[in-house]
C-alpha cells in the first residue's frame, strides 16, 4: 500500500478518537483535542491527494477510499455537532443524503467498469464542510456565530451544487442501467 493510501486509511482510523473526544468533553479539553484530531485528519486529505498526483501514485483504491474517508469523517463530525446542538439536523440530513446518493452513483459506475474521481465542485464542497466543522467545533461564540451561519449555508449550497454537477457530468452512468 502506497503512502497516499496509508494516509487515507489513517484518516478513517482517526474518526474513532475524534468522536470519543467530541462526546466525552465537548466544552473543555476534549473539544480542543477533537479539533486537533479533525484538523490533522483534514490535512491528510490534502496531503494524500497531493502526493498521489505528484508521485503518480493514483490508484483505484485511492479513487474509491479517499472520498469515502472524507464522507465518514465529515458525517461523524456533523452527527456529533447535531447532538451538541451546533448545527440543525435537517442540514446534516441533506449533506449526508448527498453523500449516500453519490456513493450509490459510484457503485453503479463501478459495476459498469467506470471509476469516477471527485470533481472540482465536490472538492470545494469538502473543503467548505471541513472549514465549517472546524469553526463549529471551536465554538468561539460572539461575532463568530454569524460566520458559523454563513459557513453552514455555504456548505449546504456547495453540497447541492456539487450533487447536481456530479449527476449532470455523469448522467451516462444512469443510462447504463436501463
C-alpha positions as CSV (number, residue, x, y, z in Angstrom):
1,X,0.0,0.0,0.0
2,X,1.5,3.4,-1.0
3,X,1.8,6.4,1.3
4,X,-1.3,8.3,0.0
5,X,-3.4,5.2,0.6
6,X,-2.0,4.8,4.1
7,X,-2.9,8.4,4.8
8,X,-6.4,7.7,3.6
9,X,-6.7,4.7,6.0
10,X,-5.2,6.8,8.8
11,X,-7.9,9.4,8.3
12,X,-10.5,6.7,8.7
13,X,-8.8,5.4,11.9
14,X,-8.7,9.0,13.3
15,X,-12.5,9.1,13.3
16,X,-12.7,6.9,16.5
17,X,-10.6,9.1,18.8
18,X,-12.2,12.2,17.2
19,X,-15.7,11.1,18.1
20,X,-14.6,10.0,21.6
21,X,-13.1,13.4,22.3
22,X,-16.1,15.2,20.9
23,X,-18.6,13.3,23.0
24,X,-16.6,12.9,26.3
25,X,-15.9,16.6,26.9
26,X,-17.4,18.8,24.3
27,X,-16.8,22.0,26.3
28,X,-13.4,21.6,27.7
29,X,-10.1,19.9,26.7
30,X,-12.0,17.2,24.8
31,X,-13.2,19.8,22.3
32,X,-9.7,21.0,21.7
33,X,-8.4,17.5,21.3
34,X,-11.2,16.7,18.9
35,X,-10.5,19.9,17.0
36,X,-6.8,19.0,16.7
37,X,-7.6,15.5,15.5
38,X,-10.1,16.8,12.9
39,X,-7.6,19.3,11.6
40,X,-4.9,16.6,11.3
41,X,-7.4,14.2,9.6
42,X,-8.5,17.0,7.2
43,X,-4.9,17.8,6.3
44,X,-4.2,14.2,5.4
45,X,-6.9,14.6,2.8
46,X,-5.0,17.4,1.1
47,X,-1.7,15.6,1.6
48,X,-2.7,12.2,0.2
49,X,-4.2,13.8,-2.9
50,X,-1.1,15.9,-3.5
51,X,1.3,13.0,-3.0
52,X,-0.7,10.7,-5.2
53,X,-0.8,13.2,-8.1
54,X,2.8,14.4,-7.7
55,X,4.3,10.9,-7.5
56,X,2.0,9.3,-9.9
57,X,0.5,7.0,-7.2
58,X,-3.1,7.4,-8.1
59,X,-4.8,4.1,-7.6
60,X,-8.4,2.8,-7.9
61,X,-8.2,2.1,-4.1
62,X,-7.5,5.8,-3.6
63,X,-10.2,6.9,-6.0
64,X,-12.7,5.0,-4.0
65,X,-11.4,5.2,-0.5
66,X,-10.3,8.8,-0.4
67,X,-13.9,10.2,-1.0
68,X,-15.3,7.5,1.4
69,X,-12.8,8.5,4.1
70,X,-13.9,12.2,3.7
71,X,-17.6,11.2,3.9
72,X,-17.0,9.2,7.0
73,X,-15.0,11.9,8.7
74,X,-17.4,14.7,7.8
75,X,-20.5,12.6,8.6
76,X,-19.1,11.6,12.1
77,X,-18.3,15.2,12.8
78,X,-21.7,16.5,11.7
79,X,-23.6,13.9,13.7
80,X,-21.6,14.9,16.8
81,X,-22.3,18.5,16.1
82,X,-26.1,17.8,15.9
83,X,-26.0,16.1,19.2
84,X,-24.3,19.1,20.7
85,X,-26.9,21.5,19.1
86,X,-24.3,23.2,17.0
87,X,-25.9,22.6,13.6
88,X,-29.5,21.8,12.6
89,X,-30.3,18.2,12.0
90,X,-32.0,18.9,8.6
91,X,-28.8,20.4,7.2
92,X,-26.9,17.3,8.2
93,X,-29.6,15.1,6.7
94,X,-29.2,17.0,3.3
95,X,-25.4,16.7,3.4
96,X,-25.3,13.0,4.4
97,X,-28.1,12.2,1.9
98,X,-26.0,13.7,-0.9
99,X,-23.1,11.5,0.2
100,X,-25.2,8.4,0.1
101,X,-26.6,9.4,-3.4
102,X,-23.0,9.9,-4.8
103,X,-21.8,6.7,-3.2
104,X,-24.7,4.8,-4.9
105,X,-23.9,6.5,-8.2
106,X,-20.3,5.5,-7.9
107,X,-21.3,1.9,-7.2
108,X,-23.4,1.9,-10.4
109,X,-20.5,3.3,-12.3
110,X,-18.2,0.7,-10.8
111,X,-20.5,-2.2,-11.8
112,X,-20.1,-0.9,-15.4
113,X,-16.3,-0.7,-15.1
114,X,-16.1,3.1,-14.6
115,X,-14.2,4.7,-11.8
116,X,-15.3,8.3,-11.2
117,X,-12.8,10.5,-9.4
118,X,-14.0,13.5,-7.3
119,X,-14.7,16.7,-9.3
120,X,-13.8,20.3,-8.6
121,X,-17.2,21.2,-7.1
122,X,-17.0,18.1,-4.8
123,X,-13.6,19.2,-3.6
124,X,-14.9,22.7,-2.9
125,X,-17.8,21.1,-1.0
126,X,-15.5,19.0,1.1
127,X,-13.2,22.0,1.9
128,X,-16.1,24.2,2.9
129,X,-17.6,21.4,5.1
130,X,-14.3,20.8,6.8
131,X,-13.8,24.6,7.5
132,X,-17.4,24.8,8.7
133,X,-16.8,21.9,11.0
134,X,-13.6,23.3,12.4
135,X,-15.3,26.6,13.2
136,X,-18.3,24.8,14.8
137,X,-16.1,22.7,16.9
138,X,-14.0,25.7,18.0
139,X,-17.3,27.3,19.2
140,X,-15.8,30.7,19.6
141,X,-19.2,32.4,20.2
142,X,-19.9,36.1,19.8
143,X,-19.4,37.5,16.3
144,X,-18.2,34.1,15.2
145,X,-21.9,33.0,15.4
146,X,-22.5,34.9,12.1
147,X,-19.5,33.3,10.5
148,X,-20.8,29.9,11.6
149,X,-24.1,30.5,10.0
150,X,-22.5,31.7,6.7
151,X,-20.3,28.6,6.6
152,X,-23.3,26.4,7.2
153,X,-25.3,27.9,4.3
154,X,-22.2,28.0,2.1
155,X,-21.5,24.3,2.8
156,X,-25.2,23.4,2.2
157,X,-25.2,25.3,-1.1
158,X,-22.0,23.7,-2.3
159,X,-23.4,20.3,-1.3
160,X,-26.4,20.7,-3.6
161,X,-24.4,22.3,-6.4
162,X,-21.8,19.5,-6.4
163,X,-24.6,16.9,-6.4
164,X,-26.2,18.5,-9.5
165,X,-22.8,18.9,-11.2
166,X,-21.9,15.3,-10.5
167,X,-25.1,13.9,-11.9
168,X,-25.1,16.1,-15.0
169,X,-21.4,15.2,-15.8
170,X,-22.0,11.5,-15.3
171,X,-25.6,11.1,-16.5
172,X,-24.4,8.4,-18.9
173,X,-23.9,6.1,-15.9
174,X,-27.6,6.2,-15.2
175,X,-28.5,5.4,-18.8
176,X,-26.4,2.2,-18.5
177,X,-29.0,0.8,-16.0
178,X,-31.9,0.9,-18.5
